[in-house]
Amino acid sequence: MSRIVEVTDDNFEQEVLQADQPVFVDFWAVWCGPCRMIAPVFEELSEEYAGKVKFVKVNVDEVTKSVANYGIMSIPTLMLFKDGQPEETLVGVQPKEKLAEVLDSHL
């Protein structure tokens, strides 16, 4: 996960909201089976979109403030932020093609 940044409540604003490029956030948990299913796809996309989109992971069990701020109720939830604002939200496992389509639409 070298291209993916682990984000905490302490650095969420800096890493996500103040980023100078779109940020794709994976809200996940260690115990979540669907989260483990989507993790390799998220990793592949982080390599394919390197330099164009920043990829971050938020562990919902550890980053409670940011999770509450965005009303995350189900995981995995993927949110694309642009200019500090959430632009797209996807809940549940999604095919790689759908995720790439969302990313492409915001570049």
Secondary structure, DSSP 8 states (H G I E B T S, - for coil): -TTEEE--TTTHIIIIIT-SS-EEEEEE-TT-HHHHHHHHHHHHHHHHTTTTSEEEEEETTT-HHHHHHTT--SSSEEEEEETTEEEEEEES---HHHHHHHHHHT-
